[in-house]
Amino acid sequence: MSNSVLASIKKDSIRRIFASICSLGKTSRAAIATSTDLSLMTVGKVVDEFLELDVVCEQKEIKSVAGRKAGLVELNKNKFALVIDLTDKNFKMAVLDSALNTTDTLEYEYNNDCYCEENFCIFMKNVKIFTLRNVDMKNCMGVGLLVPGEYLEEEDKTESFSFPELSGVKIKKTAEEILKCDVCFVKNNIRSAAKSNALEFDNYRDIAISYIHIDSLISGAYLCGGEFVGSNVATAGTFGRCACSDNKPLNSIFSDKKSTAKAVDELAKIIYNLFWTVSPDVVIVDNKRPYSGSISDDLKKSLYCLLPIGNYKLPDIVEANAEIKHSHRGMARDIREHWLDSLIM
């Protein structure tokens, strides 16, 4: 951005204006000023610079009466994030526009006759071909890699008991060499999904949130004050390893392809323990398995049966929007923020 124009504007104000445009959609400068509590002059300067950099686009408001037409601005949805999902053997790629909507995807069928590194290289070459044919990389806000388990930056590898073969691959270096561009982030998929869900709450920085992800394994994360709690991703929310009935881990109770009533009862016991130990304000359940009924309602019923007599306030139990790939959206949001910072610093 032009220092001569924005030298006197705080970076926080610029971020607030951008966040307002993201949340309001197609909107006016006056509406942005109202939502951010900033002056119309400040908003006008920043929006004009956003237009110069193609961060936003503008169209004139159509009015049926005489008078000056106000310019409506919205995010330039030609800008996009490229998310590479390596959380299981069926590698995936997703293109998300600046409004965090998925516009295109690519999937890879893993070849068990090849080493994991060979599969990864083939997949990344497919991604490279896709970008050459389908998108203009000049509009790319950035590239991010989603991985299972913990990413060890110095060694450029991931450690995960769910996909141990990936640990032998230099994932960031290989991706950058094939795509011929930098990778902004390498992040744990569960944490990206948790952050995406947490941001649905306007007051997420003021509350404690427990995120539970139900898929082939039961995992999750705990956020307090908007920050993750736990020394590393292996211990921060590995709910699937919690002991349940007959000393079986929760993962084994959920071993069927669908979530059963018994499994949900066992999960309720885990949430019951969370209630007495870390006392989350909100529990988000992101269930990726078939389930008959409302998993959040059934969890509440089981919790009420477990609670002793008394006046207790249970945490809000909400279900994540199953139509959204939250890990992809969480990564795309981080890429978008990183891209904005690169423009204003």
C-alpha positions as CSV (number, residue, x, y, z in Angstrom):
1,M,0.0,0.0,0.0
2,S,1.0,3.6,-0.5
3,N,2.8,4.9,2.6
4,S,2.0,8.5,1.6
5,V,-1.7,7.7,1.9
6,L,-1.7,5.3,4.9
7,A,1.2,6.5,6.9
8,S,-1.1,8.1,9.5
9,I,-3.5,5.1,9.6
10,K,-3.1,2.5,12.2
11,K,-2.7,-1.1,10.9
12,D,-5.4,-2.2,13.4
13,S,-7.8,0.2,11.7
14,I,-7.0,-1.1,8.3
15,R,-7.6,-4.7,9.5
16,R,-10.9,-3.6,11.1
17,I,-12.0,-2.1,7.8
18,F,-11.1,-5.2,5.9
19,A,-12.9,-7.4,8.5
20,S,-16.0,-5.3,8.2
21,I,-16.0,-5.7,4.4
22,C,-15.6,-9.5,4.9
23,S,-18.6,-9.7,7.3
24,L,-20.9,-7.2,5.6
25,G,-20.4,-8.3,2.0
26,K,-21.4,-5.8,-0.6
27,T,-21.5,-2.6,1.4
28,S,-21.0,1.2,1.4
29,R,-18.2,3.2,3.0
30,A,-20.8,4.7,5.4
31,A,-21.8,1.3,6.6
32,I,-18.2,0.3,7.1
33,A,-17.6,3.5,9.1
34,T,-20.6,2.7,11.3
35,S,-19.6,-0.9,11.9
36,T,-15.9,0.0,12.7
37,D,-16.6,3.3,14.6
38,L,-14.0,4.9,12.4
39,S,-14.3,8.2,10.5
40,L,-15.7,8.2,7.0
41,M,-12.5,9.9,5.8
42,T,-10.3,7.2,7.2
43,V,-12.5,4.5,5.7
44,G,-12.6,6.3,2.4
45,K,-8.8,6.4,2.2
46,V,-8.3,2.7,3.0
47,V,-11.1,1.6,0.7
48,D,-9.6,3.6,-2.2
49,E,-6.2,1.9,-1.6
50,F,-8.0,-1.5,-1.5
51,L,-9.4,-0.7,-4.9
52,E,-6.0,0.2,-6.2
53,L,-4.6,-3.1,-5.1
54,D,-7.6,-5.1,-6.3
55,V,-8.4,-6.2,-2.8
56,V,-12.0,-5.1,-3.3
57,C,-14.1,-4.1,-6.3
58,E,-16.8,-1.5,-6.6
59,Q,-20.0,-1.0,-8.3
60,K,-22.3,2.0,-8.3
61,E,-25.5,1.7,-6.3
62,I,-28.6,1.9,-8.5
63,K,-31.0,4.5,-7.2
64,S,-34.6,5.2,-8.5
65,V,-34.5,8.8,-7.4
66,A,-32.1,11.7,-8.3
67,G,-29.0,12.1,-6.3
68,R,-25.4,11.0,-6.0
69,K,-24.9,7.3,-6.4
70,A,-22.9,5.7,-3.6
71,G,-20.2,3.2,-4.5
72,L,-20.7,-0.2,-3.0
73,V,-17.6,-2.3,-2.4
74,E,-17.1,-6.0,-1.8
75,L,-14.2,-8.4,-1.7
76,N,-12.5,-9.2,-5.0
77,K,-13.5,-12.8,-5.3
78,N,-10.9,-13.4,-8.1
79,K,-8.4,-13.6,-5.2
80,F,-8.1,-17.1,-3.8
81,A,-6.3,-19.3,-1.4
82,L,-4.9,-22.7,-2.4
83,V,-5.4,-25.3,0.3
84,I,-3.5,-28.7,0.1
85,D,-5.1,-31.3,2.4
86,L,-2.8,-34.1,3.4
87,T,-4.7,-35.4,6.4
88,D,-5.3,-38.9,4.9
89,K,-4.1,-40.9,1.9
90,N,-6.8,-39.5,-0.4
91,F,-5.0,-36.2,-0.9
92,K,-7.2,-33.2,-1.7
93,M,-6.8,-29.7,-3.0
94,A,-9.3,-26.9,-2.6
95,V,-9.6,-23.4,-4.1
96,L,-11.3,-20.9,-1.8
97,D,-12.1,-17.4,-2.9
98,S,-11.5,-14.3,-0.7
99,A,-14.9,-14.7,0.8
100,L,-13.9,-18.2,1.9
101,N,-16.2,-20.0,-0.4
102,T,-14.9,-23.2,-2.1
103,T,-14.9,-22.7,-5.8
104,D,-13.0,-25.8,-7.0
105,T,-11.5,-29.0,-5.7
106,L,-9.2,-31.8,-6.8
107,E,-8.9,-35.3,-5.3
108,Y,-6.2,-37.9,-5.6
109,E,-6.6,-41.7,-5.4
110,Y,-3.7,-43.1,-3.5
111,N,-1.6,-45.8,-5.2
112,N,-0.7,-48.4,-2.6
113,D,1.9,-49.9,-4.9
114,C,4.0,-46.7,-4.6
115,Y,5.8,-45.1,-1.6
116,C,4.0,-42.2,0.1
117,E,6.6,-39.7,-1.2
118,E,5.9,-40.9,-4.8
119,N,2.2,-40.5,-4.3
120,F,2.7,-37.0,-2.8
121,C,4.9,-35.9,-5.8
122,I,2.4,-37.2,-8.3
123,F,-0.4,-35.4,-6.5
124,M,1.5,-32.1,-6.3
125,K,2.3,-32.3,-10.0
126,N,-1.5,-32.8,-10.6
127,V,-2.1,-29.6,-8.5
128,K,0.5,-27.8,-10.6
129,I,-1.2,-28.8,-13.8
130,F,-4.6,-27.7,-12.4
131,T,-3.2,-24.2,-11.5
132,L,-1.8,-23.8,-15.0
133,R,-5.1,-24.7,-16.6
134,N,-7.7,-23.3,-14.3
135,V,-6.5,-20.3,-12.3
136,D,-4.3,-17.2,-12.5
137,M,-1.7,-17.6,-9.8
138,K,-1.2,-13.8,-9.8
139,N,-4.5,-13.7,-7.9
140,C,-3.4,-16.4,-5.4
141,M,-3.3,-15.0,-1.8
142,G,-1.2,-17.9,-0.7
143,V,-0.8,-21.7,-0.4
144,G,-1.3,-23.7,2.8
145,L,-0.8,-27.3,3.7
146,L,-3.0,-29.2,6.2
147,V,-1.5,-32.1,7.9
148,P,-2.5,-34.7,10.5
149,G,-0.7,-34.6,13.9
150,E,2.2,-32.3,14.7
151,Y,4.3,-30.5,12.1
152,L,8.0,-30.3,12.9
153,E,9.2,-27.2,11.1
154,E,12.9,-27.8,11.5
155,E,12.7,-31.3,10.1
156,D,9.9,-30.4,7.6
157,K,7.8,-33.4,8.5
158,T,4.7,-34.4,10.3
159,E,4.2,-36.9,13.1
160,S,0.8,-38.7,13.1
161,F,-0.3,-42.1,14.3
162,S,-3.3,-41.8,11.9
163,F,-1.0,-41.4,8.8
164,P,2.6,-42.5,9.8
165,E,3.7,-42.9,6.2
166,L,3.7,-39.1,5.7
167,S,6.4,-38.6,8.3
168,G,9.1,-39.6,5.7
169,V,8.2,-36.8,3.3
170,K,9.7,-33.3,3.2
171,I,6.2,-31.9,2.6
172,K,6.9,-28.1,2.5
173,K,10.1,-28.3,0.5
174,T,8.6,-30.7,-2.0
175,A,5.4,-28.6,-2.5
176,E,7.4,-25.5,-3.0
177,E,9.7,-27.1,-5.5
178,I,6.8,-28.5,-7.6
179,L,4.5,-25.5,-7.4
180,K,7.3,-22.9,-7.8
181,C,5.9,-20.7,-5.1
182,D,6.2,-20.3,-1.3
183,V,4.0,-22.2,1.1
184,C,2.6,-19.7,3.7
185,F,1.6,-22.2,6.4
186,V,1.7,-25.9,7.4
187,K,-0.9,-26.5,10.0
188,N,-2.8,-29.2,11.8
189,N,-6.1,-29.8,10.2
190,I,-8.0,-30.2,13.5
191,R,-6.7,-26.9,14.8
192,S,-7.6,-25.1,11.6
193,A,-11.2,-26.6,11.8
194,A,-11.4,-25.6,15.5
195,K,-10.4,-22.0,14.8
196,S,-12.8,-21.7,11.9
197,N,-15.7,-22.9,14.1
198,A,-14.6,-20.7,17.0
199,L,-14.7,-17.6,14.8
200,E,-18.4,-18.1,14.3
201,F,-18.8,-16.7,17.8
202,D,-18.3,-12.9,17.9
203,N,-17.1,-13.2,21.5
204,Y,-14.8,-16.1,21.0
205,R,-11.9,-14.3,22.6
206,D,-13.9,-13.9,25.8
207,I,-15.0,-17.6,26.2
208,A,-13.6,-21.1,26.5
209,I,-14.4,-23.4,23.6
210,S,-14.0,-27.1,23.4
211,Y,-14.1,-28.5,19.8
212,I,-14.7,-32.2,19.2
213,H,-14.2,-33.6,15.7
214,I,-15.8,-37.0,15.0
215,D,-14.5,-38.9,12.0
216,S,-12.3,-42.0,11.6
217,L,-10.7,-40.9,14.9
218,I,-12.1,-38.7,17.7
219,S,-10.0,-35.6,18.1
220,G,-10.4,-31.9,18.9
221,A,-8.9,-28.8,20.6
222,Y,-9.5,-26.5,23.4
223,L,-9.4,-22.7,23.0
224,C,-9.4,-20.2,25.9
225,G,-9.3,-16.5,25.1
226,G,-9.0,-17.3,21.4
227,E,-5.7,-19.2,21.9
228,F,-5.1,-23.0,21.9
229,V,-4.5,-24.7,25.2
230,G,-2.0,-27.6,25.3
231,S,1.7,-28.1,24.7
232,N,1.3,-29.6,21.2
233,V,-1.4,-31.1,19.0
234,A,-0.8,-34.6,20.2
235,T,-2.1,-33.8,23.7
236,A,-4.4,-30.7,23.2
237,G,-7.6,-32.5,22.3
238,T,-7.0,-36.2,21.7
239,F,-10.4,-37.2,23.0
240,G,-10.3,-40.5,21.2
241,R,-7.7,-41.8,23.6
242,C,-9.8,-41.1,26.7
243,A,-10.8,-44.2,28.6
244,C,-14.5,-45.2,28.6
245,S,-16.5,-48.2,29.6
246,D,-14.5,-51.4,30.1
247,N,-11.3,-49.3,29.9
248,K,-11.7,-49.0,26.1
249,P,-10.6,-45.8,24.4
250,L,-13.3,-43.7,22.9
251,N,-11.9,-44.4,19.4
252,S,-12.7,-48.1,19.7
253,I,-16.3,-47.2,20.9
254,F,-16.7,-45.2,17.7
255,S,-15.2,-48.0,15.6
256,D,-18.4,-48.5,13.6
257,K,-18.8,-46.4,10.4
258,K,-21.6,-44.5,12.0
259,S,-22.1,-42.7,15.3
260,T,-24.2,-45.0,17.5
261,A,-26.3,-44.1,20.6
262,K,-23.9,-46.0,22.8
263,A,-20.9,-44.0,21.4
264,V,-22.7,-40.7,22.0
265,D,-23.4,-41.7,25.6
266,E,-19.7,-42.4,26.1
267,L,-18.8,-39.0,24.5
268,A,-21.2,-37.4,26.9
269,K,-19.1,-38.8,29.7
270,I,-16.0,-37.1,28.2
271,I,-17.9,-33.8,28.0
272,Y,-19.1,-34.3,31.6
273,N,-15.5,-34.6,32.7
274,L,-14.6,-31.4,30.8
275,F,-17.5,-29.7,32.6
276,W,-16.0,-30.4,36.0
277,T,-12.3,-29.7,35.0
278,V,-11.9,-26.9,32.4
279,S,-15.6,-25.7,32.3
280,P,-16.0,-24.7,28.7
281,D,-18.6,-22.2,27.8
282,V,-19.3,-23.8,24.4
283,V,-18.8,-27.3,23.1
284,I,-18.7,-27.6,19.3
285,V,-19.4,-31.0,17.9
286,D,-18.2,-31.5,14.3
287,N,-19.7,-34.9,13.4
288,K,-18.6,-36.4,10.0
289,R,-20.3,-39.7,10.5
290,P,-23.9,-40.8,9.7
291,Y,-26.2,-40.3,12.7
292,S,-29.9,-40.6,13.2
293,G,-31.3,-37.6,15.0
294,S,-29.6,-34.6,16.5
295,I,-26.2,-35.5,18.1
296,S,-26.2,-32.2,20.1
297,D,-29.7,-32.9,21.6
298,D,-28.8,-36.5,22.5
299,L,-25.5,-35.3,24.2
300,K,-27.5,-32.8,26.3
301,K,-30.0,-35.5,27.4
302,S,-27.1,-37.8,28.4
303,L,-25.4,-35.0,30.3
304,Y,-28.5,-34.1,32.3
305,C,-28.7,-37.8,33.3
306,L,-25.1,-37.7,34.6
307,L,-25.4,-34.4,36.5
308,P,-26.1,-34.6,40.2
309,I,-29.2,-32.8,41.6
310,G,-28.5,-29.1,41.7
311,N,-28.6,-25.9,39.7
312,Y,-25.9,-26.4,37.1
313,K,-25.4,-24.5,33.9
314,L,-24.3,-26.8,31.1
315,P,-22.1,-25.4,28.3
316,D,-23.8,-24.7,25.1
317,I,-23.5,-27.7,22.8
318,V,-23.7,-26.8,19.2
319,E,-23.2,-28.8,16.0
320,A,-20.8,-27.5,13.3
321,N,-22.2,-26.8,9.9
322,A,-21.7,-30.2,8.2
323,E,-21.8,-28.6,4.7
324,I,-18.6,-26.6,5.3
325,K,-15.1,-28.1,5.3
326,H,-14.0,-26.2,8.3
327,S,-10.3,-27.1,8.2
328,H,-10.1,-25.7,4.6
329,R,-11.9,-22.5,5.6
330,G,-9.7,-22.1,8.7
331,M,-6.6,-22.4,6.6
332,A,-7.9,-20.0,3.9
333,R,-8.8,-17.4,6.6
334,D,-5.2,-17.6,7.9
335,I,-3.9,-17.2,4.4
336,R,-6.1,-14.2,3.8
337,E,-4.9,-12.5,6.9
338,H,-1.3,-13.2,6.0
339,W,-1.9,-11.8,2.5
340,L,-3.5,-8.6,3.9
341,D,-0.6,-8.1,6.3
342,S,1.9,-8.5,3.4
343,L,0.1,-5.6,1.7
344,I,-0.1,-3.2,4.6
345,M,3.3,-3.8,6.3
